[in-house]
Amino acid sequence: MIDETVEEIQDMQTHSSSVVAINATRALEELVDREFATVEEFERALERNGSVLRRANPSHAALQNAVRAVVDEVTAAEADTVEEAKRLTSESIDAVVSKVESGKRRAAENAVPHLEDGATLLTHDYSSTVLEALEQAVDAGKTFDVYITEARPRYIGRKTARSLADLEGVDPTLITDSANGLYLAKCDRVVVGMDCIVDDTLYNRVGTFPIAATAAQLDVPVTVLGAASKLVSEGFVFENEFRSGSEVMPEPADGFAVENPAYDATPVSLLESVITDEGRQEF
């Protein structure tokens, strides 16, 4: 399970950072079913596999924090037996997963009052927190027109558009990334998720920065949604991921290079607000 989860994270088959964190944390349950002679042997395996999972995507703050929380809690407990260490691991995994899930849910709940009925919104990429916020807002009787950028080159925005098409009360429209400037002029607000915010920089799917910059020029407020665990002030250095150029251009590049960064860096000064499970912060 751990190896498969590492491959899935590296291939980005799971696009929501919250789901990535949950899957990585749950993968550690595999160790509970293995045989270990001593507590020390179990803890070494836990630390080693935790490091493997975290290295699968160093850019995911939620993944880093979730896996590290399990490993740190178990090793700090100094269990007397292997069975006790396994029990602590299972309990810690459940607690961390519950915190990630509830953080996302509460962030969505906190966003609903700030999503005005009848508003025209623009969103980028795929964010399970943004989707949940819109679902809750629709359940509260609100309606929205939503523009969704494709999020090239992997077209993850199409997943968002399909999800929103199933929501009664939402009228979704898929647009190309480069068309955001044209449609932002029609929008009341930009709502996006986040991979993480480190100090004064939002790291999110590439394409977020130009959308936020254009929105600022057009006086369209930008709101970011996500769990407070994704706000990092120390102990984490963001590492961008550069994916295969074949995602951009399937045929061989003859005489030129192709670069495919997964994330870009948006100054928080371009944001109006960040809404987490702990509340709303304005900039």
C-alpha positions as CSV (number, residue, x, y, z in Angstrom):
1,M,0.0,0.0,0.0
2,I,2.8,2.4,0.8
3,D,4.6,1.8,-2.5
4,E,1.3,2.2,-4.4
5,T,0.5,5.4,-2.5
6,V,4.0,6.8,-3.3
7,E,3.5,6.1,-7.0
8,E,0.0,7.7,-6.9
9,I,1.3,10.8,-5.3
10,Q,4.2,11.1,-7.7
11,D,1.9,10.6,-10.7
12,M,-0.6,13.1,-9.2
13,Q,-3.5,10.7,-9.8
14,T,-5.0,12.4,-6.7
15,H,-5.3,16.1,-7.2
16,S,-6.7,17.4,-3.9
17,S,-3.9,18.1,-1.4
18,S,-6.2,17.1,1.4
19,V,-6.8,13.7,-0.2
20,V,-3.1,13.3,-0.8
21,A,-2.4,13.9,2.9
22,I,-5.1,11.5,4.0
23,N,-4.0,8.8,1.6
24,A,-0.4,9.1,2.6
25,T,-1.3,9.0,6.3
26,R,-3.6,6.0,5.8
27,A,-0.8,4.2,3.9
28,L,1.1,3.9,7.2
29,E,-1.5,1.5,8.5
30,E,0.3,-1.2,6.4
31,L,2.9,-1.3,9.1
32,V,0.3,-2.3,11.7
33,D,-0.2,-5.6,9.9
34,R,3.5,-6.5,9.7
35,E,5.5,-8.4,12.2
36,F,8.3,-6.7,14.2
37,A,10.6,-8.2,16.9
38,T,11.0,-5.0,18.9
39,V,9.5,-1.6,19.4
40,E,12.7,0.0,18.0
41,E,12.4,-2.0,14.8
42,F,8.7,-0.9,14.4
43,E,9.6,2.7,15.0
44,R,12.5,2.6,12.5
45,A,10.1,1.2,9.9
46,L,7.6,3.9,10.7
47,E,10.2,6.7,10.4
48,R,11.7,5.2,7.2
49,N,8.3,4.8,5.5
50,G,7.1,8.1,6.7
51,S,10.2,9.7,5.0
52,V,9.5,7.8,1.8
53,L,5.9,9.1,1.7
54,R,7.0,12.7,2.5
55,R,9.7,12.6,-0.3
56,A,7.0,11.5,-2.8
57,N,5.9,15.1,-3.0
58,P,8.0,17.6,-0.8
59,S,5.7,20.5,-2.0
60,H,2.6,19.2,-0.2
61,A,2.6,20.9,3.2
62,A,-0.5,19.0,4.2
63,L,1.1,15.7,3.4
64,Q,4.3,16.7,5.2
65,N,2.5,17.8,8.3
66,A,0.1,14.8,8.5
67,V,2.7,12.1,8.1
68,R,5.2,13.8,10.4
69,A,2.5,14.2,13.1
70,V,1.8,10.4,13.2
71,V,5.5,9.5,13.3
72,D,6.4,12.1,16.0
73,E,3.5,11.2,18.2
74,V,4.2,7.4,18.1
75,T,8.0,7.8,18.6
76,A,7.5,10.3,21.4
77,A,5.2,8.0,23.3
78,E,8.0,5.5,24.0
79,A,5.7,2.4,23.8
80,D,6.7,-0.6,25.9
81,T,5.5,-3.2,23.4
82,V,5.1,-3.6,19.7
83,E,1.4,-4.0,20.1
84,E,1.2,-0.8,22.1
85,A,3.2,1.0,19.4
86,K,0.8,-0.4,16.7
87,R,-2.2,0.7,18.7
88,L,-0.8,4.2,19.1
89,T,-0.1,4.3,15.4
90,S,-3.7,3.4,14.4
91,E,-5.1,5.9,16.9
92,S,-2.8,8.7,15.7
93,I,-3.6,8.0,12.0
94,D,-7.4,8.2,12.8
95,A,-6.9,11.4,14.7
96,V,-4.8,13.1,12.0
97,V,-7.2,12.0,9.2
98,S,-10.1,13.3,11.2
99,K,-8.4,16.6,11.7
100,V,-7.6,17.0,8.0
101,E,-11.2,16.1,7.0
102,S,-12.8,18.3,9.6
103,G,-10.5,21.2,8.7
104,K,-11.6,21.1,5.1
105,R,-15.2,20.9,6.1
106,R,-15.1,23.8,8.6
107,A,-13.2,25.9,6.0
108,A,-16.0,25.3,3.5
109,E,-18.6,26.2,6.2
110,N,-16.8,29.4,7.0
111,A,-16.7,30.3,3.3
112,V,-20.5,30.0,2.7
113,P,-21.4,33.4,4.2
114,H,-18.9,35.1,2.0
115,L,-20.3,33.6,-1.2
116,E,-23.1,35.9,-2.2
117,D,-26.2,34.5,-3.7
118,G,-26.3,35.1,-7.5
119,A,-22.6,35.8,-7.7
120,T,-20.5,35.1,-10.8
121,L,-17.3,33.3,-9.7
122,L,-14.1,32.1,-11.3
123,T,-12.1,29.2,-10.0
124,H,-8.9,27.5,-11.2
125,D,-7.8,23.8,-11.1
126,Y,-9.6,21.4,-8.7
127,S,-10.1,22.1,-5.0
128,S,-12.2,19.8,-2.9
129,T,-12.7,22.6,-0.4
130,V,-14.0,25.0,-3.0
131,L,-16.4,22.3,-4.3
132,E,-17.6,21.6,-0.7
133,A,-18.1,25.3,-0.1
134,L,-20.2,25.6,-3.2
135,E,-22.2,22.5,-2.3
136,Q,-23.0,23.9,1.1
137,A,-23.9,27.3,-0.4
138,V,-26.3,25.6,-2.9
139,D,-27.8,23.6,-0.1
140,A,-28.5,26.9,1.7
141,G,-30.4,28.1,-1.4
142,K,-27.8,30.1,-3.2
143,T,-27.1,30.1,-6.9
144,F,-23.9,30.8,-8.9
145,D,-22.5,31.2,-12.3
146,V,-19.0,29.7,-12.2
147,Y,-16.2,30.0,-14.8
148,I,-13.6,27.2,-14.5
149,T,-10.2,27.4,-16.1
150,E,-8.9,24.2,-17.7
151,A,-5.7,24.1,-15.7
152,R,-3.5,23.0,-18.5
153,P,-1.6,20.9,-19.4
154,R,-3.4,18.2,-17.5
155,Y,-6.9,19.8,-17.8
156,I,-7.7,19.2,-14.2
157,G,-10.3,22.0,-14.4
158,R,-12.5,19.7,-16.4
159,K,-12.9,17.5,-13.3
160,T,-14.2,20.6,-11.5
161,A,-16.6,21.5,-14.3
162,R,-18.1,18.0,-14.3
163,S,-18.5,18.1,-10.5
164,L,-20.2,21.5,-10.6
165,A,-22.5,20.4,-13.5
166,D,-24.1,18.0,-11.0
167,L,-25.0,20.8,-8.6
168,E,-28.4,22.2,-9.1
169,G,-28.1,26.0,-8.7
170,V,-24.7,26.2,-10.3
171,D,-24.3,27.2,-14.0
172,P,-20.6,26.2,-14.8
173,T,-18.7,27.3,-17.9
174,L,-15.3,25.8,-18.8
175,I,-12.8,28.3,-20.3
176,T,-9.2,28.1,-21.5
177,D,-6.6,29.3,-19.0
178,S,-5.5,32.3,-21.2
179,A,-9.1,33.5,-21.4
180,N,-9.3,34.3,-17.7
181,G,-8.7,38.0,-18.3
182,L,-11.7,38.2,-20.6
183,Y,-14.1,36.5,-18.2
184,L,-12.8,38.0,-15.0
185,A,-14.3,41.3,-16.0
186,K,-17.7,39.6,-15.6
187,C,-16.9,38.1,-12.2
188,D,-17.7,39.2,-8.7
189,R,-15.0,37.0,-7.0
190,V,-12.2,34.5,-7.6
191,V,-12.3,31.5,-5.3
192,V,-9.4,29.0,-5.4
193,G,-7.9,26.4,-3.1
194,M,-4.4,26.2,-2.0
195,D,-1.5,23.8,-1.7
196,C,-0.1,25.9,1.1
197,I,0.8,29.4,2.2
198,V,4.3,29.9,3.4
199,D,4.9,33.2,5.0
200,D,3.8,35.8,2.4
201,T,3.4,33.5,-0.5
202,L,0.5,31.3,-1.8
203,Y,1.6,28.2,-3.6
204,N,-1.1,26.7,-5.8
205,R,-1.5,25.1,-9.2
206,V,0.4,27.0,-11.9
207,G,-1.8,29.6,-13.4
208,T,-3.0,31.0,-10.1
209,F,-0.6,33.9,-10.1
210,P,-1.7,35.4,-13.4
211,I,-5.3,35.0,-12.4
212,A,-4.7,36.8,-9.1
213,A,-2.7,39.5,-10.8
214,T,-5.3,40.1,-13.4
215,A,-8.1,40.1,-10.8
216,A,-6.2,42.7,-8.8
217,Q,-6.0,44.9,-11.9
218,L,-9.8,44.5,-12.5
219,D,-10.7,45.0,-8.8
220,V,-12.1,41.5,-8.5
221,P,-11.4,40.1,-5.0
222,V,-9.6,36.8,-4.6
223,T,-10.5,34.4,-1.8
224,V,-8.4,31.3,-1.0
225,L,-10.0,28.4,0.8
226,G,-8.2,25.6,2.8
227,A,-7.4,24.1,6.1
228,A,-5.4,26.1,8.6
229,S,-2.8,23.3,8.6
230,K,-1.8,24.5,5.1
231,L,-0.6,27.9,6.6
232,V,3.1,27.4,7.4
233,S,5.3,30.0,9.0
234,E,8.4,27.9,9.8
235,G,10.0,24.5,9.4
236,F,8.9,24.0,5.7
237,V,10.6,25.0,2.5
238,F,8.4,24.7,-0.6
239,E,9.8,22.7,-3.4
240,N,8.2,23.1,-6.8
241,E,7.5,20.0,-8.9
242,F,8.5,20.0,-12.5
243,R,6.5,17.4,-14.4
244,S,7.3,15.7,-17.7
245,G,7.4,17.9,-20.7
246,S,5.4,15.2,-22.6
247,E,2.3,16.5,-20.7
248,V,2.7,19.8,-22.6
249,M,3.8,18.4,-26.0
250,P,3.5,14.6,-26.6
251,E,5.8,14.7,-29.7
252,P,9.6,15.0,-29.2
253,A,10.9,18.6,-28.7
254,D,13.5,19.1,-31.4
255,G,15.9,21.9,-30.7
256,F,14.1,23.5,-27.7
257,A,13.3,22.7,-24.1
258,V,9.9,22.2,-22.5
259,E,9.3,23.0,-18.9
260,N,6.2,22.0,-16.9
261,P,6.1,23.4,-13.4
262,A,3.2,22.2,-11.3
263,Y,2.9,25.3,-9.0
264,D,3.4,29.0,-9.1
265,A,4.0,31.5,-6.3
266,T,1.4,34.2,-5.7
267,P,2.1,37.1,-3.3
268,V,-0.6,37.2,-0.6
269,S,-0.8,41.0,-1.3
270,L,-2.9,40.1,-4.3
271,L,-5.4,38.3,-2.2
272,E,-8.4,39.8,-0.5
273,S,-8.8,37.0,2.0
274,V,-8.0,33.5,3.1
275,I,-10.7,31.4,4.8
276,T,-9.7,28.4,6.9
277,D,-11.3,26.3,9.6
278,E,-10.0,28.9,12.0
279,G,-11.8,31.8,10.3
280,R,-11.3,34.5,7.8
281,Q,-8.1,36.6,7.4
282,E,-8.1,39.7,5.3
283,F,-5.1,41.1,3.4
